[in-house]
Amino acid sequence: MKEKEKTHAQKVKEKAKKLNREVKKALYTAFLAAFGFLIALVWRDVIQSWVEKISATSPVQGQLVGALIVTFICVLGILIVTKFLQVKEK
């Protein structure tokens, strides 16, 4: 009977540790997303001003150029984050 209780207690501890790791991962992801969103908000106006100066002749071209620039920057950011900040699971 004691062996069963010990095994059960160990299983509960393992599950609690796993839950703790998952909660930490979720919080880590949430904080990174929040900081990323804040950075994006700060840079948004800077990029818009820069694109407006580059393509002052036509607002449609300005939007297109802006969308292309933002897309390029975001894809580069995703590639960098994916390559260097991968979470290695056991």
FIKOLZA-1660 file (N, C-alpha, C; in steps of 0.1 Angstrom, whole numbers, plus 5000, padded with zeros to 4 digits):
% residues 90
   i   px   py   pz ch aa at
   1 5008 4988 5000  A  M  N
   1 5000 5000 5000  A  M CA
   1 5009 5013 5000  A  M  C
   2 5020 5013 5008  A  K  N
   2 5028 5024 5008  A  K CA
   2 5035 5027 4995  A  K  C
   3 5038 5017 4987  A  E  N
   3 5044 5018 4974  A  E CA
   3 5035 5025 4965  A  E  C
   4 5022 5022 4965  A  K  N
   4 5012 5028 4957  A  K CA
   4 5011 5043 4960  A  K  C
   5 5011 5046 4973  A  E  N
   5 5010 5060 4977  A  E CA
   5 5022 5068 4972  A  E  C
   6 5034 5062 4974  A  K  N
   6 5046 5069 4970  A  K CA
   6 5046 5071 4955  A  K  C
   7 5042 5061 4947  A  T  N
   7 5041 5063 4933  A  T CA
   7 5031 5074 4929  A  T  C
   8 5020 5074 4936  A  H  N
   8 5010 5084 4933  A  H CA
   8 5015 5098 4936  A  H  C
   9 5022 5099 4948  A  A  N
   9 5028 5112 4952  A  A CA
   9 5038 5116 4942  A  A  C
  10 5046 5107 4937  A  Q  N
  10 5056 5111 4927  A  Q CA
  10 5049 5116 4914  A  Q  C
  11 5039 5109 4910  A  K  N
  11 5032 5113 4898  A  K CA
  11 5026 5127 4899  A  K  C
  12 5020 5130 4911  A  V  N
  12 5014 5143 4914  A  V CA
  12 5025 5154 4913  A  V  C
  13 5037 5151 4919  A  K  N
  13 5048 5161 4918  A  K CA
  13 5053 5163 4904  A  K  C
  14 5054 5152 4896  A  E  N
  14 5058 5154 4882  A  E CA
  14 5048 5162 4874  A  E  C
  15 5035 5159 4877  A  K  N
  15 5025 5167 4869  A  K CA
  15 5025 5182 4874  A  K  C
  16 5028 5184 4887  A  A  N
  16 5028 5198 4891  A  A CA
  16 5040 5205 4885  A  A  C
  17 5052 5198 4884  A  K  N
  17 5063 5204 4878  A  K CA
  17 5061 5207 4863  A  K  C
  18 5054 5198 4856  A  K  N
  18 5051 5200 4842  A  K CA
  18 5042 5212 4840  A  K  C
  19 5032 5213 4849  A  L  N
  19 5022 5224 4848  A  L CA
  19 5030 5237 4851  A  L  C
  20 5039 5237 4860  A  N  N
  20 5047 5249 4864  A  N CA
  20 5055 5253 4851  A  N  C
  21 5061 5243 4845  A  R  N
  21 5069 5247 4832  A  R CA
  21 5060 5252 4822  A  R  C
  22 5048 5247 4820  A  E  N
  22 5039 5252 4810  A  E CA
  22 5034 5266 4813  A  E  C
  23 5032 5269 4825  A  V  N
  23 5027 5282 4829  A  V CA
  23 5039 5292 4827  A  V  C
  24 5051 5288 4830  A  K  N
  24 5062 5297 4828  A  K CA
  24 5064 5300 4813  A  K  C
  25 5062 5289 4804  A  K  N
  25 5063 5291 4790  A  K CA
  25 5053 5301 4785  A  K  C
  26 5040 5299 4790  A  A  N
  26 5029 5308 4786  A  A CA
  26 5032 5322 4790  A  A  C
  27 5037 5324 4802  A  L  N
  27 5040 5338 4807  A  L CA
  27 5051 5344 4799  A  L  C
  28 5061 5336 4796  A  Y  N
  28 5072 5340 4788  A  Y CA
  28 5067 5345 4774  A  Y  C
  29 5059 5337 4768  A  T  N
  29 5054 5340 4755  A  T CA
  29 5045 5353 4755  A  T  C
  30 5037 5354 4766  A  A  N
  30 5028 5366 4767  A  A CA
  30 5036 5379 4769  A  A  C
  31 5047 5378 4777  A  F  N
  31 5055 5390 4779  A  F CA
  31 5063 5393 4766  A  F  C
  32 5068 5384 4759  A  L  N
  32 5075 5387 4747  A  L CA
  32 5065 5393 4737  A  L  C
  33 5053 5388 4736  A  A  N
  33 5043 5393 4727  A  A CA
  33 5039 5408 4731  A  A  C
  34 5038 5410 4744  A  A  N
  34 5034 5424 4748  A  A CA
  34 5046 5434 4745  A  A  C
  35 5058 5430 4748  A  F  N
  35 5069 5438 4744  A  F CA
  35 5070 5441 4729  A  F  C
  36 5068 5430 4722  A  G  N
  36 5069 5431 4707  A  G CA
  36 5058 5441 4702  A  G  C
  37 5046 5440 4708  A  F  N
  37 5035 5449 4704  A  F CA
  37 5039 5463 4707  A  F  C
  38 5044 5465 4719  A  L  N
  38 5048 5479 4723  A  L CA
  38 5059 5485 4713  A  L  C
  39 5069 5476 4710  A  I  N
  39 5079 5481 4700  A  I CA
  39 5073 5484 4687  A  I  C
  40 5063 5476 4682  A  A  N
  40 5057 5478 4670  A  A CA
  40 5049 5491 4670  A  A  C
  41 5042 5494 4681  A  L  N
  41 5035 5507 4682  A  L CA
  41 5044 5519 4681  A  L  C
  42 5056 5518 4688  A  V  N
  42 5065 5529 4688  A  V CA
  42 5071 5531 4674  A  V  C
  43 5074 5521 4667  A  W  N
  43 5080 5522 4653  A  W CA
  43 5070 5525 4643  A  W  C
  44 5057 5523 4645  A  R  N
  44 5047 5525 4635  A  R CA
  44 5047 5539 4629  A  R  C
  45 5047 5549 4638  A  D  N
  45 5047 5563 4633  A  D CA
  45 5060 5566 4626  A  D  C
  46 5071 5561 4631  A  V  N
  46 5084 5564 4625  A  V CA
  46 5084 5559 4610  A  V  C
  47 5080 5546 4609  A  I  N
  47 5079 5540 4595  A  I CA
  47 5070 5548 4586  A  I  C
  48 5058 5551 4592  A  Q  N
  48 5048 5559 4583  A  Q CA
  48 5054 5572 4579  A  Q  C
  49 5060 5579 4587  A  S  N
  49 5066 5592 4583  A  S CA
  49 5077 5590 4573  A  S  C
  50 5085 5580 4575  A  W  N
  50 5096 5578 4565  A  W CA
  50 5090 5574 4551  A  W  C
  51 5080 5565 4551  A  V  N
  51 5074 5561 4539  A  V CA
  51 5067 5573 4532  A  V  C
  52 5060 5581 4539  A  E  N
  52 5054 5593 4534  A  E CA
  52 5064 5602 4527  A  E  C
  53 5076 5604 4533  A  K  N
  53 5086 5612 4526  A  K CA
  53 5091 5606 4514  A  K  C
  54 5092 5593 4514  A  I  N
  54 5098 5586 4502  A  I CA
  54 5088 5586 4490  A  I  C
  55 5075 5584 4493  A  S  N
  55 5065 5584 4482  A  S CA
  55 5055 5594 4485  A  S  C
  56 5058 5607 4484  A  A  N
  56 5049 5618 4486  A  A CA
  56 5040 5620 4474  A  A  C
  57 5043 5614 4463  A  T  N
  57 5035 5618 4451  A  T CA
  57 5021 5611 4451  A  T  C
  58 5020 5599 4456  A  S  N
  58 5007 5592 4456  A  S CA
  58 5005 5585 4469  A  S  C
  59 4993 5587 4475  A  P  N
  59 4990 5580 4488  A  P CA
  59 4989 5565 4486  A  P  C
  60 4984 5560 4475  A  V  N
  60 4982 5546 4473  A  V CA
  60 4996 5539 4472  A  V  C
  61 5005 5546 4465  A  Q  N
  61 5019 5540 4464  A  Q CA
  61 5026 5541 4477  A  Q  C
  62 5023 5551 4485  A  G  N
  62 5028 5552 4499  A  G CA
  62 5023 5541 4507  A  G  C
  63 5011 5537 4506  A  Q  N
  63 5005 5526 4514  A  Q CA
  63 5012 5513 4510  A  Q  C
  64 5013 5511 4497  A  L  N
  64 5019 5499 4491  A  L CA
  64 5034 5498 4496  A  L  C
  65 5041 5508 4494  A  V  N
  65 5055 5508 4498  A  V CA
  65 5056 5506 4514  A  V  C
  66 5048 5512 4521  A  G  N
  66 5048 5510 4536  A  G CA
  66 5045 5496 4539  A  G  C
  67 5035 5490 4533  A  A  N
  67 5031 5476 4536  A  A CA
  67 5043 5467 4532  A  A  C
  68 5050 5469 4521  A  L  N
  68 5061 5461 4517  A  L CA
  68 5073 5462 4527  A  L  C
  69 5075 5475 4531  A  I  N
  69 5086 5477 4541  A  I CA
  69 5083 5470 4554  A  I  C
  70 5071 5472 4559  A  V  N
  70 5067 5465 4572  A  V CA
  70 5068 5450 4571  A  V  C
  71 5063 5445 4560  A  T  N
  71 5063 5430 4557  A  T CA
  71 5077 5425 4557  A  T  C
  72 5086 5432 4550  A  F  N
  72 5100 5428 4550  A  F CA
  72 5107 5428 4563  A  F  C
  73 5104 5439 4571  A  I  N
  73 5110 5440 4584  A  I CA
  73 5105 5429 4593  A  I  C
  74 5092 5426 4593  A  C  N
  74 5086 5416 4601  A  C CA
  74 5091 5402 4597  A  C  C
  75 5092 5399 4585  A  V  N
  75 5097 5386 4580  A  V CA
  75 5112 5384 4585  A  V  C
  76 5120 5394 4584  A  L  N
  76 5133 5394 4590  A  L CA
  76 5133 5391 4605  A  L  C
  77 5125 5398 4612  A  G  N
  77 5123 5397 4626  A  G CA
  77 5119 5382 4630  A  G  C
  78 5110 5377 4622  A  I  N
  78 5105 5363 4625  A  I CA
  78 5117 5353 4623  A  I  C
  79 5124 5355 4612  A  L  N
  79 5135 5346 4609  A  L CA
  79 5146 5347 4620  A  L  C
  80 5149 5359 4624  A  I  N
  80 5159 5361 4635  A  I CA
  80 5155 5354 4648  A  I  C
  81 5142 5357 4652  A  V  N
  81 5137 5351 4664  A  V CA
  81 5137 5336 4663  A  V  C
  82 5132 5331 4652  A  T  N
  82 5131 5317 4650  A  T CA
  82 5145 5310 4651  A  T  C
  83 5155 5316 4645  A  K  N
  83 5168 5310 4645  A  K CA
  83 5175 5311 4658  A  K  C
  84 5175 5322 4665  A  F  N
  84 5183 5325 4677  A  F CA
  84 5176 5323 4690  A  F  C
  85 5163 5323 4690  A  L  N
  85 5156 5322 4703  A  L CA
  85 5147 5310 4704  A  L  C
  86 5151 5299 4698  A  Q  N
  86 5143 5287 4699  A  Q CA
  86 5143 5282 4713  A  Q  C
  87 5132 5277 4717  A  V  N
  87 5131 5270 4730  A  V CA
  87 5133 5256 4728  A  V  C
  88 5144 5250 4734  A  K  N
  88 5147 5236 4732  A  K CA
  88 5139 5228 4743  A  K  C
  89 5131 5219 4738  A  E  N
  89 5124 5210 4747  A  E CA
  89 5131 5197 4749  A  E  C
  90 5130 5192 4761  A  K  N
  90 5136 5179 4764  A  K CA
  90 5128 5167 4760  A  K  C
% end
